[in-house]
Amino acid sequence: MLEMRPICENCKKALPNESDEAMICTYECTFCKDCVEHVLENVCPNCGGGFCSRPSRPTNCITKNCLENDPVSSKEIYKPIDQEKFQKIYEAFVNVDPRNR
């Protein structure tokens, strides 16, 4: 089950369950769409992977799998991009399709 982290790791923008701005990589590194597109250029600074839109957790509890029974995480991970460290990862992956990294 996804952790559903509440903020962008780079800029601390709020990313609640219903946010269309939340983007995740395969390790659930969580960033806002603006940081993914304009700062990271679809390269995760932690793993080098690409990003996709994070789904939202259902709020209607027709089944037991819903927001009420499985709340989103309150754990905030804030690690602004260290440009020097990111540069090596960025250069290695920016021109490679995420599925081929």
N, C-alpha and C positions, 0 to 999 in steps of 0.2 A: 504494500500500500504506500502511495506517495506521502511524503512528510508534509508537503504543502507549506513551505516556508513563507513567512509573512512579509518579507522585505527584499528589495534588491540588494545583493551583496556589495555592489559598488556604490550606489548613490543613496541607499536607504529608502527609496520610494516604497510606499505601502503597496503590497500585492495581496489583497484579501482573496478569499476563495473565488469570488465572482469576477476577478480582474481579467480583462482581455490583454493586459500588458505583461503578464507573467510568462517568462520563457525559462525552460529547463534543459540541461544536458542529460546524458544518460546516467550521471551520478547525482542528479537532482540539484546541481549547482543552479542557483536561482537568480535571475537578473531581469530587469525590466526591458521591454522591447526597445526603448530608446538606447540603453547601454549596449544591448546586443547588436543593434544595427549601426550605431555611430561611434562607439568606443571600441567594442570588441570585434566588429565585423564578422560575426558568427563564429568566432574562435573562443572556446572556453579557456579562460586564463588558468584554470586548475588542471584540466585534463587534455585540452587541445581539441575536444570534440565540438560538434555543432549543436545548435539549439532548435527546439520546437516549442510550440505553444503548450503551456501547462494546462491540462484539463481542469475543470472545476468539479468539486465533489457535489453530488446531488443534495439538494436541500429538502426535497420531498421524501419523507420516509415511508414510501410504499413498501420498500424492502428494508431489511436491517442495515443495509449498506448506504449510509447517508451521513451528512454533516453532523447531525445531532448525536449519533452513536460513535462517529469517528471524527472528532474535531480536528481542525487544522493545527499545525504546530505553532507554538508561541515562541519557539527558539529563534532568535534573530542572529543571523550570521552576517557580519559586516566586515568585509575585507576589501577596502578600496584597491583598485588595480595598481600594482607596482609596475610602472611602465618599463623599467629596466628588466625585470624578470619576465614580464609578458612579451617583450620584444622577440625573444628567442622562440617562444612557442608560436607567436603570431607569424613570424617569418617562415617557420616550418610548415604551417598549415593553412594560411590564408588563401592560397591558390589551389588547394586540394579539396575536392568535394568531401563533405563530412563522412560519407559512407566509405570513403577510400583512405581515411586518415589512419 
